[in-house]
């Protein structure tokens, strides 16, 4: 009986310790290119994605009052309203 107790204790410790004590090797992931999320503009005609090269801005009425809707501003033109 005196030799069984140390053997059983050793086996139990051998099974329990390596699971928590061994260092885990995690794969290192390289930083992958993340696809850019398209911008959304909520205009007077509905919410839609903004074309590439354009950006949303706050829309205004011709007298300068904010409309609460977005306007899509591109380099040479504006879509769906007026901007400042």
Phi, psi and omega in degrees: 000327181293331180272339181286319182299312178294326179292315179295318179297321179294318180295316180297316178293323180294326179281328185274320187290313183299330181295325182258339186265336182286135178291139179266138179263117179258140177291134176271121180268135176285154180288112179277154177293130181262130179292134180291137177283135179291144177283149179243134175240127177264097184263182179294340180261003178125175179273134183209162178285147182273133178299154179299136180091354180247170177211153178277145174223165178291137180270151181227154172283168179301333179271001173101004179279134178295139182269337185090358178249161176273158173234136178269118183253122177248168184305322185244002183201169178234139179250137168069038172139194182250150174225167181276000000 
